[in-house]
């Protein structure tokens, strides 16, 4: 979560510095802000999707481990009841 906050803070600082050091007409400035925002949004979406994929992979691995453990315990219980 801290990485996401740092990422977003970096975006805001970058935009602010760009506004201060790049004097342009209002129309040009709005176009540049829009383009920069779209670029950063794409980056954020890519990072979100990457993290989501990691979570899903971890979840699936955990499910597999739990299933294997339950199957093993069931086999052991069946052998002991025989």
MOPAC internal coordinates of N, CA, C and O (Angstrom, degrees):
PM7 1SCF
backbone

  N    0.0000 0     0.00 0     0.00 0    0    0    0
  C    1.4389 1     0.00 0     0.00 0    1    0    0
  C    1.5208 1   110.39 1     0.00 0    2    1    0
  O    1.2310 1   120.71 1   144.40 1    3    2    1
  N    1.3328 1   116.25 1   -35.60 1    3    2    1
  C    1.4579 1   120.32 1   178.31 1    5    3    2
  C    1.5137 1   111.62 1   -64.04 1    6    5    3
  O    1.2310 1   120.38 1   144.15 1    7    6    5
  N    1.3286 1   116.88 1   -35.85 1    7    6    5
  C    1.4629 1   120.19 1   178.85 1    9    7    6
  C    1.5211 1   110.99 1   -65.15 1   10    9    7
  O    1.2310 1   120.69 1   140.03 1   11   10    9
  N    1.3037 1   116.28 1   -39.97 1   11   10    9
  C    1.4587 1   120.27 1   179.35 1   13   11   10
  C    1.5254 1   110.09 1   -64.73 1   14   13   11
  O    1.2310 1   120.40 1   136.93 1   15   14   13
  N    1.3367 1   116.83 1   -43.07 1   15   14   13
  C    1.4676 1   120.66 1   177.96 1   17   15   14
  C    1.5266 1   110.14 1   -61.41 1   18   17   15
  O    1.2310 1   120.25 1   135.17 1   19   18   17
  N    1.3280 1   117.12 1   -44.83 1   19   18   17
  C    1.4648 1   120.62 1   179.01 1   21   19   18
  C    1.5220 1   110.86 1   -61.87 1   22   21   19
  O    1.2310 1   120.85 1   138.81 1   23   22   21
  N    1.3175 1   115.98 1   -41.19 1   23   22   21
  C    1.4589 1   121.48 1   178.95 1   25   23   22
  C    1.5234 1   110.56 1   -60.16 1   26   25   23
  O    1.2310 1   120.75 1   131.18 1   27   26   25
  N    1.3271 1   116.18 1   -48.82 1   27   26   25
  C    1.4621 1   120.25 1  -179.23 1   29   27   26
  C    1.5272 1   111.53 1   -66.57 1   30   29   27
  O    1.2310 1   120.12 1   142.04 1   31   30   29
  N    1.3229 1   117.38 1   -37.96 1   31   30   29
  C    1.4594 1   120.71 1   177.58 1   33   31   30
  C    1.5265 1   110.03 1   -63.60 1   34   33   31
  O    1.2310 1   120.34 1   140.62 1   35   34   33
  N    1.3170 1   116.95 1   -39.38 1   35   34   33
  C    1.4646 1   121.29 1   177.42 1   37   35   34
  C    1.5151 1   111.99 1   -62.16 1   38   37   35
  O    1.2310 1   120.99 1   141.24 1   39   38   37
  N    1.3125 1   115.72 1   -38.76 1   39   38   37
  C    1.4607 1   119.90 1   177.34 1   41   39   38
  C    1.5248 1   110.02 1   -60.91 1   42   41   39
  O    1.2310 1   120.76 1   131.60 1   43   42   41
  N    1.3270 1   116.16 1   -48.40 1   43   42   41
  C    1.4643 1   120.40 1  -177.87 1   45   43   42
  C    1.5234 1   111.63 1   -63.14 1   46   45   43
  O    1.2310 1   120.06 1   137.74 1   47   46   45
  N    1.3136 1   117.50 1   -42.26 1   47   46   45
  C    1.4681 1   120.78 1   179.08 1   49   47   46
  C    1.5307 1   109.91 1   -64.27 1   50   49   47
  O    1.2310 1   120.57 1   136.34 1   51   50   49
  N    1.3108 1   116.52 1   -43.66 1   51   50   49
  C    1.4616 1   120.32 1   179.55 1   53   51   50
  C    1.5139 1   112.57 1   -60.84 1   54   53   51
  O    1.2310 1   120.76 1   136.56 1   55   54   53
  N    1.3071 1   116.15 1   -43.44 1   55   54   53
  C    1.4683 1   119.88 1   178.64 1   57   55   54
  C    1.5290 1   110.37 1   -64.85 1   58   57   55
  O    1.2310 1   120.67 1   136.33 1   59   58   57
  N    1.3316 1   116.32 1   -43.67 1   59   58   57
  C    1.4727 1   119.94 1  -179.22 1   61   59   58
  C    1.5273 1   111.13 1   -62.09 1   62   61   59
  O    1.2310 1   120.09 1   134.53 1   63   62   61
  N    1.3231 1   117.43 1   -45.47 1   63   62   61
  C    1.4716 1   120.73 1   179.48 1   65   63   62
  C    1.5205 1   109.81 1   -63.58 1   66   65   63
  O    1.2310 1   120.53 1   138.80 1   67   66   65
  N    1.2971 1   116.59 1   -41.20 1   67   66   65
  C    1.4652 1   120.20 1   177.86 1   69   67   66
  C    1.5154 1   112.44 1   -60.03 1   70   69   67
  O    1.2310 1   121.10 1   139.94 1   71   70   69
  N    1.3158 1   115.51 1   -40.06 1   71   70   69
  C    1.4675 1   119.35 1   179.63 1   73   71   70
  C    1.5266 1   111.46 1   -67.09 1   74   73   71
  O    1.2310 1   120.59 1   142.35 1   75   74   73
  N    1.3135 1   116.48 1   -37.65 1   75   74   73
  C    1.4636 1   120.38 1  -177.27 1   77   75   74
  C    1.5315 1   113.01 1   -73.40 1   78   77   75
  O    1.2310 1   120.43 1   145.60 1   79   78   77
  N    1.3151 1   116.78 1   -34.40 1   79   78   77
  C    1.4643 1   119.87 1  -173.25 1   81   79   78
  C    1.5215 1   114.52 1  -104.49 1   82   81   79
  O    1.2310 1   119.47 1  -175.61 1   83   82   81
  N    1.2953 1   118.61 1     4.39 1   83   82   81
  C    1.4623 1   120.47 1  -178.48 1   85   83   82
  C    1.5263 1   110.01 1  -129.59 1   86   85   83
  O    1.2310 1   120.36 1  -102.34 1   87   86   85
  N    1.3075 1   116.91 1    77.66 1   87   86   85
  C    1.4641 1   118.06 1  -179.39 1   89   87   86
  C    1.5266 1   111.25 1   -66.06 1   90   89   87
  O    1.2310 1   121.05 1   -51.88 1   91   90   89
  N    1.3290 1   115.61 1   128.12 1   91   90   89
  C    1.4665 1   122.20 1  -179.13 1   93   91   90
  C    1.5228 1   108.17 1  -145.28 1   94   93   91
  O    1.2310 1   121.86 1    -6.88 1   95   94   93
  N    1.3058 1   114.04 1   173.12 1   95   94   93
  C    1.4592 1   118.10 1   173.48 1   97   95   94
  C    1.5246 1   107.92 1   -70.25 1   98   97   95
  O    1.2310 1   121.00 1   -18.27 1   99   98   97
  N    1.3186 1   115.69 1   161.73 1   99   98   97
  C    1.4626 1   119.90 1   179.83 1  101   99   98
  C    1.5152 1   112.52 1   -58.44 1  102  101   99
  O    1.2310 1   120.86 1   138.55 1  103  102  101
  N    1.3213 1   115.96 1   -41.45 1  103  102  101
  C    1.4669 1   120.04 1  -179.27 1  105  103  102
  C    1.5263 1   111.15 1   -65.20 1  106  105  103
  O    1.2310 1   120.93 1   135.13 1  107  106  105
  N    1.3254 1   115.82 1   -44.87 1  107  106  105
  C    1.4772 1   119.71 1   178.45 1  109  107  106
  C    1.5225 1   110.64 1   -63.63 1  110  109  107
  O    1.2310 1   120.80 1   138.38 1  111  110  109
  N    1.3090 1   116.08 1   -41.62 1  111  110  109
  C    1.4612 1   120.81 1  -179.48 1  113  111  110
  C    1.5249 1   110.57 1   -63.45 1  114  113  111
  O    1.2310 1   120.17 1   134.96 1  115  114  113
  N    1.3236 1   117.28 1   -45.04 1  115  114  113
  C    1.4638 1   120.27 1   178.55 1  117  115  114
  C    1.5258 1   111.02 1   -61.67 1  118  117  115
  O    1.2310 1   120.39 1   138.97 1  119  118  117
  N    1.3238 1   116.86 1   -41.03 1  119  118  117
  C    1.4667 1   120.63 1   179.06 1  121  119  118
  C    1.5267 1   110.69 1   -63.40 1  122  121  119
  O    1.2310 1   120.63 1   138.28 1  123  122  121
  N    1.3335 1   116.40 1   -41.72 1  123  122  121
  C    1.4580 1   119.90 1   179.96 1  125  123  122
  C    1.5275 1   111.24 1   -68.10 1  126  125  123
  O    1.2310 1   120.68 1   138.81 1  127  126  125
  N    1.3337 1   116.31 1   -41.19 1  127  126  125
  C    1.4687 1   119.62 1   178.04 1  129  127  126
  C    1.5205 1   110.09 1   -61.56 1  130  129  127
  O    1.2310 1   120.73 1   136.61 1  131  130  129
  N    1.3334 1   116.21 1   -43.39 1  131  130  129
  C    1.4642 1   120.34 1   179.54 1  133  131  130
  C    1.5247 1   110.72 1   -61.83 1  134  133  131
  O    1.2310 1   120.38 1   134.67 1  135  134  133
  N    1.3202 1   116.89 1   -45.33 1  135  134  133
  C    1.4656 1   120.66 1  -179.47 1  137  135  134
  C    1.5330 1   110.54 1   -63.17 1  138  137  135
  O    1.2310 1   120.83 1   136.62 1  139  138  137
  N    1.3154 1   116.03 1   -43.38 1  139  138  137
  C    1.4694 1   119.93 1   179.68 1  141  139  138
  C    1.5246 1   110.67 1   -65.16 1  142  141  139
  O    1.2310 1   120.36 1   137.97 1  143  142  141
  N    1.3177 1   116.91 1   -42.03 1  143  142  141
  C    1.4670 1   120.72 1   178.95 1  145  143  142
  C    1.5298 1   110.60 1   -62.62 1  146  145  143
  O    1.2310 1   120.31 1   138.16 1  147  146  145
  N    1.3293 1   117.02 1   -41.84 1  147  146  145
  C    1.4651 1   120.32 1   178.84 1  149  147  146
  C    1.5197 1   111.06 1   -64.46 1  150  149  147
  O    1.2310 1   120.51 1   139.28 1  151  150  149
  N    1.3262 1   116.62 1   -40.72 1  151  150  149
  C    1.4699 1   120.82 1   178.03 1  153  151  150
  C    1.5230 1   110.57 1   -61.71 1  154  153  151
  O    1.2310 1   120.98 1   132.59 1  155  154  153
  N    1.3306 1   115.74 1   -47.41 1  155  154  153
  C    1.4646 1   119.60 1  -178.91 1  157  155  154
  C    1.5174 1   111.66 1   -67.15 1  158  157  155
  O    1.2310 1   120.40 1   145.76 1  159  158  157
  N    1.3210 1   116.85 1   -34.24 1  159  158  157
  C    1.4605 1   120.17 1   176.52 1  161  159  158
  C    1.5229 1   110.70 1   -63.45 1  162  161  159
  O    1.2310 1   120.55 1   137.25 1  163  162  161
  N    1.3253 1   116.54 1   -42.75 1  163  162  161
  C    1.4716 1   119.83 1   177.84 1  165  163  162
  C    1.5303 1   110.34 1   -61.82 1  166  165  163
  O    1.2310 1   120.45 1   138.50 1  167  166  165
  N    1.3363 1   116.75 1   -41.50 1  167  166  165
  C    1.4672 1   120.31 1   177.95 1  169  167  166
  C    1.5245 1   110.65 1   -62.60 1  170  169  167
  O    1.2310 1   120.66 1   135.82 1  171  170  169
  N    1.3271 1   116.34 1   -44.18 1  171  170  169
  C    1.4657 1   120.24 1  -179.58 1  173  171  170
  C    1.5252 1   110.91 1   -64.46 1  174  173  171
  O    1.2310 1   120.34 1   139.34 1  175  174  173
  N    1.3301 1   116.96 1   -40.66 1  175  174  173
  C    1.4633 1   120.60 1   178.18 1  177  175  174
  C    1.5279 1   110.97 1   -63.79 1  178  177  175
  O    1.2310 1   120.46 1   139.02 1  179  178  177
  N    1.3275 1   116.72 1   -40.98 1  179  178  177
  C    1.4632 1   120.45 1   178.70 1  181  179  178
  C    1.5325 1   110.20 1   -63.67 1  182  181  179
  O    1.2310 1   120.49 1   137.27 1  183  182  181
  N    1.3185 1   116.68 1   -42.73 1  183  182  181
  C    1.4696 1   120.36 1   178.45 1  185  183  182
  C    1.5239 1   110.43 1   -65.06 1  186  185  183
  O    1.2310 1   120.37 1   137.72 1  187  186  185
  N    1.3247 1   116.90 1   -42.28 1  187  186  185
  C    1.4577 1   121.20 1   177.85 1  189  187  186
  C    1.5271 1   110.02 1   -59.23 1  190  189  187
  O    1.2310 1   120.36 1   132.38 1  191  190  189
  N    1.3201 1   116.92 1   -47.62 1  191  190  189
  C    1.4655 1   120.82 1  -179.11 1  193  191  190
  C    1.5250 1   111.69 1   -63.96 1  194  193  191
  O    1.2310 1   120.53 1   141.93 1  195  194  193
  N    1.3370 1   116.59 1   -38.07 1  195  194  193
  C    1.4625 1   120.00 1   178.23 1  197  195  194
  C    1.5269 1   110.48 1   -63.62 1  198  197  195
  O    1.2310 1   120.88 1   134.22 1  199  198  197
  N    1.3233 1   115.92 1   -45.78 1  199  198  197
  C    1.4704 1   120.25 1   179.59 1  201  199  198
  C    1.5228 1   111.01 1   -65.46 1  202  201  199
  O    1.2310 1   120.16 1   139.55 1  203  202  201
  N    1.3278 1   117.30 1   -40.45 1  203  202  201
  C    1.4548 1   121.40 1   178.71 1  205  203  202
  C    1.5263 1   110.68 1   -61.94 1  206  205  203
  O    1.2310 1   120.55 1   139.05 1  207  206  205
  N    1.3158 1   116.55 1   -40.95 1  207  206  205
  C    1.4640 1   120.65 1   177.78 1  209  207  206
  C    1.5276 1   110.29 1   -62.82 1  210  209  207
  O    1.2310 1   120.03 1   137.81 1  211  210  209
  N    1.3305 1   117.54 1   -42.19 1  211  210  209
  C    1.4622 1   120.92 1   177.75 1  213  211  210
  C    1.5257 1   111.12 1   -61.04 1  214  213  211
  O    1.2310 1   120.58 1   136.71 1  215  214  213
  N    1.3254 1   116.50 1   -43.29 1  215  214  213
  C    1.4582 1   120.51 1   179.92 1  217  215  214
  C    1.5259 1   110.24 1   -63.48 1  218  217  215
  O    1.2310 1   120.48 1   135.24 1  219  218  217
  N    1.3282 1   116.68 1   -44.76 1  219  218  217
  C    1.4650 1   120.07 1   179.12 1  221  219  218
  C    1.5181 1   112.17 1   -62.80 1  222  221  219
  O    1.2310 1   120.30 1   140.08 1  223  222  221
  N    1.3191 1   117.03 1   -39.92 1  223  222  221
  C    1.4620 1   120.27 1   178.14 1  225  223  222
  C    1.5240 1   110.98 1   -65.00 1  226  225  223
  O    1.2310 1   120.43 1   137.94 1  227  226  225
  N    1.3124 1   116.78 1   -42.06 1  227  226  225
  C    1.4650 1   120.83 1   178.31 1  229  227  226
  C    1.5214 1   110.36 1   -64.85 1  230  229  227
  O    1.2310 1   120.53 1   137.87 1  231  230  229
  N    1.3186 1   116.59 1   -42.13 1  231  230  229
  C    1.4609 1   121.26 1   178.63 1  233  231  230
  C    1.5230 1   110.67 1   -61.54 1  234  233  231
  O    1.2310 1   120.17 1   135.04 1  235  234  233
  N    1.3086 1   117.28 1   -44.96 1  235  234  233
  C    1.4659 1   120.81 1  -179.73 1  237  235  234
  C    1.5306 1   110.95 1   -64.69 1  238  237  235
  O    1.2310 1   120.25 1   139.15 1  239  238  237
  N    1.3233 1   117.13 1   -40.85 1  239  238  237
  C    1.4642 1   120.26 1   178.09 1  241  239  238
  C    1.5234 1   110.25 1   -63.74 1  242  241  239
  O    1.2310 1   120.10 1   139.44 1  243  242  241
  N    1.3106 1   117.41 1   -40.56 1  243  242  241
  C    1.4628 1   121.51 1   178.94 1  245  243  242
  C    1.5211 1   110.68 1   -65.41 1  246  245  243
  O    1.2310 1   120.48 1   137.87 1  247  246  245
  N    1.3208 1   116.69 1   -42.13 1  247  246  245
  C    1.4694 1   119.93 1   176.94 1  249  247  246
  C    1.5263 1   110.63 1   -59.42 1  250  249  247
  O    1.2310 1   120.43 1   136.46 1  251  250  249
  N    1.3255 1   116.79 1   -43.54 1  251  250  249
  C    1.4587 1   120.88 1  -179.72 1  253  251  250
  C    1.5320 1   110.92 1   -63.02 1  254  253  251
  O    1.2310 1   120.76 1   138.00 1  255  254  253
  N    1.3230 1   116.15 1   -42.00 1  255  254  253
  C    1.4636 1   119.97 1   179.22 1  257  255  254
  C    1.5279 1   111.04 1   -64.35 1  258  257  255
  O    1.2310 1   120.39 1   138.09 1  259  258  257
  N    1.3248 1   116.87 1   -41.91 1  259  258  257
  C    1.4647 1   120.48 1   179.39 1  261  259  258
  C    1.5212 1   110.55 1   -65.09 1  262  261  259
  O    1.2310 1   120.58 1   137.29 1  263  262  261
  N    1.3372 1   116.50 1   -42.71 1  263  262  261
  C    1.4658 1   119.76 1   178.96 1  265  263  262
  C    1.5194 1   110.79 1   -62.38 1  266  265  263
  O    1.2310 1   120.26 1   136.74 1  267  266  265
  N    1.3285 1   117.11 1   -43.26 1  267  266  265
  C    1.4601 1   120.69 1   178.97 1  269  267  266
  C    1.5255 1   110.53 1   -62.05 1  270  269  267
  O    1.2310 1   120.32 1   139.38 1  271  270  269
  N    1.3264 1   116.99 1   -40.62 1  271  270  269
  C    1.4579 1   121.08 1   179.19 1  273  271  270
  C    1.5270 1   110.80 1   -64.96 1  274  273  271
  O    1.2310 1   120.27 1   135.75 1  275  274  273
  N    1.3369 1   117.09 1   -44.25 1  275  274  273
  C    1.4699 1   120.55 1   179.31 1  277  275  274
  C    1.5186 1   110.46 1   -63.47 1  278  277  275
  O    1.2310 1   120.02 1   136.04 1  279  278  277
  N    1.3341 1   117.56 1   -43.96 1  279  278  277
  C    1.4663 1   120.99 1   178.76 1  281  279  278
  C    1.5175 1   110.95 1   -60.31 1  282  281  279
  O    1.2310 1   120.29 1   136.80 1  283  282  281
  N    1.3055 1   117.05 1   -43.20 1  283  282  281
  C    1.4678 1   121.34 1   179.48 1  285  283  282
  C    1.5213 1   110.58 1   -63.14 1  286  285  283
  O    1.2310 1   120.31 1   135.71 1  287  286  285
  N    1.3139 1   117.01 1   -44.29 1  287  286  285
  C    1.4657 1   120.84 1  -179.99 1  289  287  286
  C    1.5253 1   111.04 1   -65.38 1  290  289  287
  O    1.2310 1   119.94 1   142.85 1  291  290  289
  N    1.3268 1   117.72 1   -37.15 1  291  290  289
  C    1.4609 1   120.66 1   177.74 1  293  291  290
  C    1.5263 1   110.56 1   -65.70 1  294  293  291
  O    1.2310 1   120.32 1   138.38 1  295  294  293
  N    1.3295 1   116.99 1   -41.62 1  295  294  293
  C    1.4633 1   120.84 1   177.95 1  297  295  294
  C    1.5231 1   110.21 1   -62.74 1  298  297  295
  O    1.2310 1   120.56 1   136.93 1  299  298  297
  N    1.3208 1   116.53 1   -43.07 1  299  298  297
  C    1.4536 1   120.28 1   179.76 1  301  299  298
  C    1.5243 1   110.26 1   -63.82 1  302  301  299
  O    1.2310 1   119.75 1   138.00 1  303  302  301
  N    1.3176 1   118.08 1   -42.00 1  303  302  301
  C    1.4587 1   121.76 1   179.36 1  305  303  302
  C    1.5319 1   110.71 1   -64.72 1  306  305  303
  O    1.2310 1   119.87 1   140.64 1  307  306  305
  N    1.3055 1   117.85 1   -39.36 1  307  306  305
  C    1.4595 1   122.03 1   179.01 1  309  307  306
  C    1.5280 1   110.66 1   -66.38 1  310  309  307
  O    1.2310 1   120.58 1   138.91 1  311  310  309
  N    1.3270 1   116.49 1   -41.09 1  311  310  309
  C    1.4611 1   119.88 1   179.68 1  313  311  310
  C    1.5270 1   110.41 1   -66.06 1  314  313  311
  O    1.2310 1   120.04 1   141.73 1  315  314  313
  N    1.2991 1   117.52 1   -38.27 1  315  314  313
  C    1.4721 1   121.58 1  -179.32 1  317  315  314
  C    1.5139 1   111.17 1   -71.11 1  318  317  315
  O    1.2310 1   120.04 1   151.66 1  319  318  317
  N    1.3263 1   117.54 1   -28.34 1  319  318  317
  C    1.4762 1   119.78 1  -179.39 1  321  319  318
  C    1.5207 1   111.96 1   -81.32 1  322  321  319
  O    1.2310 1   119.82 1   168.09 1  323  322  321
  N    1.3088 1   117.95 1   -11.91 1  323  322  321
  C    1.4673 1   120.73 1  -179.56 1  325  323  322
  C    1.4847 1   113.17 1   -81.93 1  326  325  323
  O    1.2310 1   120.10 1   180.00 1  327  326  325

